[in-house]
Amino acid sequence: MNNFDDFNAYTKNSKAIPFYMAYPMGIWREGSDDARRDAEYLISLYPTDARKIQRHLEDALEMMEYPGSMIYDEYPDRIMLRRISLDIQRRCNDVEEIEKKSDLIDVLLCQELLRRRHKEERKFYNY
């Protein structure tokens, strides 16, 4: 009998294990801080007006983040999203020509909703 038989996953007395079970859970957590820092850095590269809009948007969505909130609906209502977008537009009195940037607000809103809706998933997978 070979000395390596004890380490073989296919020996007579053992069953094969999936590859992901062979690694400790800590390996999956290594990149979580890197991903968060990377996202923060990329957001810091937004143009000035987009960063201002993002701050107002995060404040507005923070108040809406509770269990059962419409932001967690499977299919968010387009009218409610438009209403949130208009509310953000009213809050952004420090941004020049905000009326022309409604498309930017809509895109940032959808991106932030996606990020918040999958926050629980990221906690599990740590990305």
N, CA, C and O of each residue as an XYZ file, in Angstrom:
508
protein
N       0.834     -1.185      0.000
C       0.000      0.000      0.000
C       0.877      1.246      0.000
O       1.898      1.299      0.685
N       0.484      2.208     -0.744
C       1.237      3.432     -0.936
C       1.002      4.400      0.222
O      -0.097      4.447      0.775
N       2.022      5.171      0.591
C       1.870      6.172      1.654
C       0.879      7.273      1.284
O       0.317      7.923      2.166
N       0.665      7.481      0.008
C      -0.218      8.551     -0.433
C      -1.690      8.137     -0.449
O      -2.560      8.974     -0.691
N      -1.978      6.861     -0.196
C      -3.364      6.404     -0.214
C      -4.204      7.099      0.859
O      -5.407      7.287      0.679
N      -3.579      7.476      1.963
C      -4.321      8.159      3.016
C      -4.828      9.525      2.553
O      -5.832     10.020      3.067
N      -4.154     10.123      1.604
C      -4.502     11.467      1.155
C      -5.344     11.462     -0.113
O      -5.791     12.516     -0.566
N      -5.557     10.317     -0.674
C      -6.313     10.209     -1.910
C      -7.808     10.301     -1.618
O      -8.305      9.598     -0.738
N      -8.523     11.143     -2.333
C      -9.961     11.310     -2.123
C     -10.746     10.110     -2.623
O     -11.925      9.972     -2.297
N     -10.130      9.252     -3.396
C     -10.850      8.130     -3.991
C     -10.439      6.772     -3.403
O     -10.506      5.754     -4.092
N     -10.026      6.756     -2.165
C      -9.684      5.469     -1.560
C     -10.943      4.658     -1.326
O     -12.052      5.180     -1.434
N     -10.778      3.402     -1.010
C     -11.915      2.503     -0.845
C     -12.867      2.948      0.270
O     -14.080      2.775      0.155
N     -12.331      3.510      1.326
C     -13.136      3.839      2.497
C     -13.665      5.273      2.499
O     -14.353      5.669      3.440
N     -13.367      6.033      1.494
C     -13.840      7.431      1.505
C     -14.542      7.757      0.196
O     -14.381      7.075     -0.816
N     -15.315      8.808      0.256
C     -16.006      9.283     -0.943
C     -15.308     10.549     -1.424
O     -14.643     11.236     -0.649
N     -15.463     10.843     -2.683
C     -14.878     12.063     -3.231
C     -15.621     13.262     -2.659
O     -16.839     13.220     -2.479
N     -14.885     14.327     -2.376
C     -15.514     15.550     -1.877
C     -15.426     16.617     -2.956
O     -14.468     16.626     -3.729
N     -16.392     17.507     -3.026
C     -16.325     18.595     -4.011
C     -15.113     19.484     -3.732
O     -14.677     19.608     -2.588
N     -14.580     20.091     -4.772
C     -13.358     20.881     -4.624
C     -13.503     22.032     -3.648
O     -12.551     22.361     -2.941
N     -14.695     22.660     -3.592
C     -14.863     23.823     -2.733
C     -14.867     23.451     -1.249
O     -14.633     24.312     -0.401
N     -15.125     22.196     -0.929
C     -15.107     21.787      0.470
C     -13.689     21.485      0.954
O     -13.460     21.337      2.155
N     -12.763     21.396      0.048
C     -11.386     21.093      0.419
C     -10.658     22.323      0.949
O      -9.589     22.196      1.546
N     -11.225     23.520      0.739
C     -10.573     24.749      1.170
C     -11.293     25.330      2.376
O     -12.514     25.217      2.483
N     -10.554     25.945      3.276
C     -11.210     26.556      4.431
C     -12.044     27.768      4.011
O     -11.782     28.380      2.976
N     -13.043     28.107      4.814
C     -13.937     29.218      4.496
C     -13.189     30.556      4.411
O     -13.641     31.466      3.715
N     -12.074     30.685      5.096
C     -11.341     31.941      5.108
C     -10.893     32.398      3.731
O     -10.763     33.599      3.496
N     -10.658     31.481      2.831
C     -10.213     31.852      1.493
C     -11.294     32.657      0.777
O     -10.975     33.584      0.033
N     -12.556     32.323      0.987
C     -13.643     33.043      0.330
C     -13.753     34.466      0.847
O     -14.281     35.332      0.150
N     -13.272     34.725      2.042
C     -13.438     36.044      2.649
C     -12.295     36.994      2.331
O     -12.374     38.182      2.644
N     -11.251     36.497      1.723
C     -10.072     37.320      1.495
C     -10.374     38.578      0.696
O      -9.863     39.645      1.034
N     -11.177     38.492     -0.343
C     -11.381     39.610     -1.238
C     -12.461     40.584     -0.826
O     -12.693     41.556     -1.546
N     -13.141     40.377      0.306
C     -14.275     41.229      0.657
C     -13.844     42.674      0.882
O     -14.493     43.592      0.380
N     -12.769     42.891      1.621
C     -12.302     44.254      1.847
C     -11.756     44.865      0.565
O     -11.918     46.061      0.322
N     -11.117     44.050     -0.245
C     -10.592     44.542     -1.511
C     -11.714     45.024     -2.422
O     -11.597     46.076     -3.050
N     -12.791     44.265     -2.494
C     -13.923     44.646     -3.345
C     -14.573     45.926     -2.845
O     -14.938     46.793     -3.640
N     -14.721     46.050     -1.519
C     -15.324     47.260     -0.950
C     -14.442     48.483     -1.224
O     -14.931     49.532     -1.645
N     -13.143     48.334     -0.981
C     -12.226     49.450     -1.238
C     -12.190     49.817     -2.713
O     -12.115     50.994     -3.064
N     -12.243     48.813     -3.573
C     -12.252     49.053     -5.012
C     -13.495     49.841     -5.417
O     -13.407     50.787     -6.200
N     -14.647     49.452     -4.884
C     -15.889     50.162     -5.196
C     -15.833     51.603     -4.690
O     -16.233     52.526     -5.399
N     -15.339     51.798     -3.466
C     -15.230     53.155     -2.926
C     -14.291     54.006     -3.780
O     -14.562     55.179     -4.034
N     -13.201     53.412     -4.213
C     -12.264     54.161     -5.048
C     -12.897     54.557     -6.376
O     -12.762     55.699     -6.817
N     -13.586     53.616     -7.010
C     -14.214     53.927     -8.302
C     -15.305     54.981     -8.157
O     -15.467     55.825     -9.039
N     -16.051     54.945     -7.063
C     -17.060     55.983     -6.823
C     -16.389     57.333     -6.610
O     -16.930     58.365     -7.008
N     -15.218     57.332     -5.987
C     -14.511     58.603     -5.789
C     -14.040     59.201     -7.114
O     -13.738     60.393     -7.183
N     -13.976     58.383     -8.162
C     -13.583     58.874     -9.484
C     -14.748     59.451    -10.283
O     -14.549     59.995    -11.370
N     -15.974     59.332     -9.741
C     -17.130     59.920    -10.419
C     -16.890     61.412    -10.622
O     -16.181     62.035     -9.831
N     -17.470     61.993    -11.668
C     -17.416     63.449    -11.805
C     -18.075     64.119    -10.591
O     -18.867     63.490     -9.890
N     -17.752     65.378    -10.348
C     -18.214     66.100     -9.157
C     -19.725     66.059     -9.004
O     -20.222     65.751     -7.921
N     -20.460     66.359    -10.055
C     -21.923     66.362     -9.965
C     -22.462     64.968     -9.658
O     -23.410     64.830     -8.885
N     -21.881     63.953    -10.241
C     -22.335     62.582     -9.985
C     -22.086     62.189     -8.530
O     -22.905     61.491     -7.933
N     -20.960     62.628     -7.951
C     -20.688     62.341     -6.534
C     -21.700     63.033     -5.639
O     -22.154     62.451     -4.654
N     -22.065     64.289     -5.974
C     -23.073     65.005     -5.185
C     -24.422     64.300     -5.266
O     -25.104     64.131     -4.255
N     -24.799     63.893     -6.465
C     -26.063     63.180     -6.654
C     -26.034     61.868     -5.889
O     -27.023     61.496     -5.258
N     -24.913     61.165     -5.937
C     -24.779     59.878     -5.240
C     -24.985     60.058     -3.740
O     -25.639     59.228     -3.109
N     -24.445     61.117     -3.159
C     -24.626     61.360     -1.718
C     -26.094     61.565     -1.376
O     -26.597     60.992     -0.410
N     -26.789     62.391     -2.176
C     -28.220     62.629     -1.936
C     -29.021     61.339     -2.121
O     -29.958     61.063     -1.372
N     -28.644     60.570     -3.111
C     -29.333     59.318     -3.397
C     -29.160     58.326     -2.250
O     -30.124     57.675     -1.846
N     -27.956     58.204     -1.729
C     -27.713     57.293     -0.613
C     -28.504     57.712      0.619
O     -29.027     56.858      1.335
N     -28.600     59.021      0.877
C     -29.384     59.508      2.017
C     -30.858     59.150      1.863
O     -31.500     58.711      2.818
N     -31.391     59.339      0.660
C     -32.803     59.044      0.416
C     -33.084     57.552      0.546
O     -34.088     57.166      1.144
N     -32.221     56.717      0.002
C     -32.442     55.275      0.064
C     -32.191     54.716      1.458
O     -32.761     53.690      1.829
N     -31.354     55.376      2.221
C     -31.112     54.937      3.601
C     -32.405     54.977      4.409
O     -32.647     54.105      5.245
N     -33.231     55.982      4.162
C     -34.511     56.093      4.870
C     -35.502     55.033      4.397
O     -36.432     54.688      5.125
N     -35.313     54.520      3.197
C     -36.226     53.525      2.637
C     -35.752     52.098      2.878
O     -36.406     51.151      2.442
N     -34.635     51.933      3.561
C     -34.066     50.598      3.750
C     -34.601     49.982      5.042
O     -34.041     50.175      6.121
N     -35.680     49.248      4.907
C     -36.293     48.515      6.011
C     -36.953     47.278      5.422
O     -37.247     47.245      4.227
N     -37.190     46.262      6.241
C     -37.818     45.037      5.711
C     -39.186     45.347      5.098
O     -39.996     46.052      5.699
N     -39.432     44.826      3.919
C     -40.696     45.050      3.234
C     -40.728     46.314      2.396
O     -41.760     46.633      1.805
N     -39.630     47.034      2.331
C     -39.574     48.266      1.550
C     -39.718     47.957      0.062
O     -39.379     46.868     -0.400
N     -40.227     48.936     -0.668
C     -40.410     48.731     -2.112
C     -39.085     48.550     -2.850
O     -39.067     48.031     -3.965
N     -37.995     48.966     -2.250
C     -36.722     48.788     -2.942
C     -36.317     47.317     -2.990
O     -35.436     46.940     -3.764
N     -36.959     46.480     -2.164
C     -36.666     45.053     -2.173
C     -37.729     44.245     -2.912
O     -37.677     43.015     -2.911
N     -38.689     44.915     -3.542
C     -39.684     44.198     -4.335
C     -38.993     43.454     -5.475
O     -37.968     43.899     -5.991
N     -39.564     42.320     -5.857
C     -38.971     41.538     -6.943
C     -38.912     42.357     -8.228
O     -37.910     42.343     -8.944
N     -40.008     43.075     -8.510
C     -40.071     43.954     -9.675
C     -40.472     45.341     -9.198
O     -41.663     45.632     -9.086
N     -39.492     46.209     -8.914
C     -39.838     47.552     -8.432
C     -40.722     48.288     -9.444
O     -40.552     48.164    -10.657
N     -41.652     49.044     -8.913
C     -42.600     49.788     -9.723
C     -41.900     50.960    -10.406
O     -41.211     51.740     -9.748
N     -42.072     51.086    -11.714
C     -41.435     52.152    -12.483
C     -41.886     53.541    -11.993
O     -41.091     54.480    -11.969
N     -43.145     53.663    -11.611
C     -43.663     54.951    -11.143
C     -43.007     55.341     -9.819
O     -42.667     56.507     -9.617
N     -42.824     54.356     -8.901
C     -42.156     54.658     -7.633
C     -40.685     55.029     -7.868
O     -40.158     55.928     -7.213
N     -40.038     54.345     -8.785
C     -38.652     54.686     -9.089
C     -38.562     56.103     -9.644
O     -37.643     56.853     -9.312
N     -39.520     56.462    -10.489
C     -39.524     57.823    -11.040
C     -39.774     58.840     -9.934
O     -39.185     59.921     -9.939
N     -40.641     58.501     -8.992
C     -40.918     59.403     -7.873
C     -39.671     59.607     -7.012
O     -39.373     60.727     -6.597
N     -38.950     58.524     -6.750
C     -37.689     58.646     -5.994
C     -36.702     59.504     -6.768
O     -36.018     60.350     -6.192
N     -36.629     59.286     -8.067
C     -35.726     60.063     -8.913
C     -36.050     61.554     -8.857
O     -35.144     62.382     -8.763
N     -37.334     61.899     -8.914
C     -37.736     63.306     -8.830
C     -37.436     63.885     -7.446
O     -37.068     65.054     -7.328
N     -37.591     63.072     -6.406
C     -37.252     63.520     -5.057
C     -35.761     63.818     -4.954
O     -35.362     64.814     -4.350
N     -34.945     62.962     -5.539
C     -33.492     63.195     -5.549
C     -33.181     64.472     -6.310
O     -32.328     65.261     -5.902
N     -33.874     64.663     -7.409
C     -33.660     65.855     -8.225
C     -33.979     67.120     -7.415
O     -33.260     68.113     -7.521
N     -35.043     67.093     -6.611
C     -35.386     68.247     -5.764
C     -34.349     68.470     -4.674
O     -34.078     69.613     -4.307
N     -33.771     67.405     -4.157
C     -32.761     67.528     -3.094
C     -31.445     68.103     -3.615
O     -30.682     68.696     -2.853
N     -31.182     67.934     -4.881
C     -29.894     68.304     -5.469
C     -29.883     69.763     -5.916
O     -29.627     70.054     -7.084
N     -30.156     70.669     -5.000
C     -30.114     72.080     -5.377
C     -28.691     72.602     -5.492
O     -28.483     73.719     -5.967
N     -27.704     71.815     -5.064
C     -26.303     72.221     -5.175
C     -25.653     71.777     -6.485
O     -24.470     72.035     -6.709
N     -26.417     71.114     -7.347
C     -25.899     70.633     -8.631
C     -26.436     71.534     -9.739
O     -27.639     71.776     -9.837
N     -25.521     72.022    -10.570
C     -25.927     72.909    -11.663
C     -26.680     72.139    -12.742
O     -26.341     70.998    -13.057
N     -27.695     72.770    -13.298
C     -28.490     72.205    -14.400
C     -28.956     70.784    -14.085
O     -28.803     69.875    -14.901
N     -29.523     70.606    -12.901
C     -29.931     69.280    -12.464
C     -31.044     68.710    -13.342
O     -31.151     67.492    -13.488
N     -31.869     69.572    -13.926
C     -32.965     69.092    -14.775
C     -32.431     68.299    -15.974
O     -33.094     67.382    -16.459
N     -31.241     68.653    -16.446
C     -30.652     67.971    -17.595
C     -29.999     66.645    -17.207
O     -29.583     65.876    -18.073
N     -29.914     66.382    -15.917
C     -29.197     65.192    -15.454
C     -30.144     64.133    -14.904
O     -29.736     63.306    -14.088
N     -31.393     64.146    -15.336
C     -32.350     63.167    -14.816
C     -31.977     61.741    -15.243
O     -32.218     60.791    -14.498
N     -31.402     61.590    -16.415
C     -30.968     60.254    -16.847
C     -29.842     59.730    -15.956
O     -29.807     58.545    -15.625
N     -28.929     60.612    -15.572
C     -27.843     60.218    -14.676
C     -28.407     59.791    -13.319
O     -27.952     58.805    -12.740
N     -29.382     60.523    -12.822
C     -30.016     60.158    -11.553
C     -30.659     58.780    -11.660
O     -30.525     57.957    -10.755
N     -31.355     58.530    -12.763
C     -32.007     57.230    -12.956
C     -30.992     56.089    -12.976
O     -31.224     55.040    -12.376
N     -29.884     56.288    -13.654
C     -28.848     55.246    -13.733
C     -28.218     55.008    -12.360
O     -28.042     53.862    -11.946
N     -27.882     56.083    -11.659
C     -27.290     55.940    -10.329
C     -28.274     55.287     -9.355
O     -27.878     54.494     -8.501
N     -29.555     55.626     -9.489
C     -30.584     55.018     -8.640
C     -30.664     53.512     -8.872
O     -30.690     52.739     -7.915
N     -30.703     53.097    -10.116
C     -30.769     51.663    -10.421
C     -29.530     50.933     -9.927
O     -29.627     49.818     -9.416
N     -28.368     51.555    -10.077
C     -27.130     50.939     -9.616
C     -27.134     50.787     -8.099
O     -26.743     49.744     -7.575
N     -27.573     51.822     -7.398
C     -27.593     51.771     -5.937
C     -28.631     50.767     -5.433
O     -28.392     50.069     -4.447
N     -29.771     50.692     -6.101
C     -30.783     49.697     -5.727
C     -30.238     48.286     -5.898
O     -30.446     47.428     -5.039
N     -29.557     48.050     -6.980
C     -28.971     46.734     -7.232
C     -27.958     46.385     -6.137
O     -27.936     45.261     -5.637
N     -27.132     47.348     -5.777
C     -26.127     47.130     -4.737
C     -26.787     46.794     -3.403
O     -26.359     45.868     -2.714
N     -27.820     47.535     -3.039
C     -28.492     47.310     -1.755
C     -29.299     46.018     -1.748
O     -29.355     45.330     -0.729
N     -29.917     45.685     -2.861
C     -30.736     44.476     -2.918
C     -29.897     43.218     -2.808
O     -30.385     42.186     -2.349
N     -28.645     43.288     -3.221
C     -27.777     42.111     -3.181
C     -26.761     42.171     -2.051
O     -25.782     41.424     -2.046
N     -26.995     43.060     -1.100
C     -26.073     43.188      0.030
C     -26.015     41.897      0.837
O     -24.931     41.477      1.242
N     -27.169     41.255      1.081
C     -27.194     39.998      1.828
C     -26.433     38.906      1.084
O     -25.732     38.100      1.696
N     -26.576     38.887     -0.226
C     -25.872     37.902     -1.040
C     -24.363     38.108     -0.932
O     -23.604     37.142     -0.848
N     -23.932     39.368     -0.936
C     -22.512     39.667     -0.824
C     -21.970     39.275      0.536
O     -20.806     38.892      0.647
N     -22.801     39.363      1.586
C     -22.332     38.948      2.898
C     -21.999     37.460      2.884
O     -21.024     37.030      3.500
N     -22.812     36.678      2.179
C     -22.580     35.237      2.130
C     -21.355     34.915      1.285
O     -20.483     34.150      1.698
N     -21.302     35.511      0.092
C     -20.202     35.214     -0.822
C     -19.009     36.140     -0.637
O     -17.922     35.874     -1.149
N     -19.218     37.240      0.106
C     -18.167     38.200      0.413
C     -17.525     38.812     -0.821
O     -16.305     38.773     -0.981
N     -18.353     39.378     -1.693
C     -17.808     40.142     -2.812
C     -18.514     41.463     -2.893
O     -18.211     42.272     -3.769
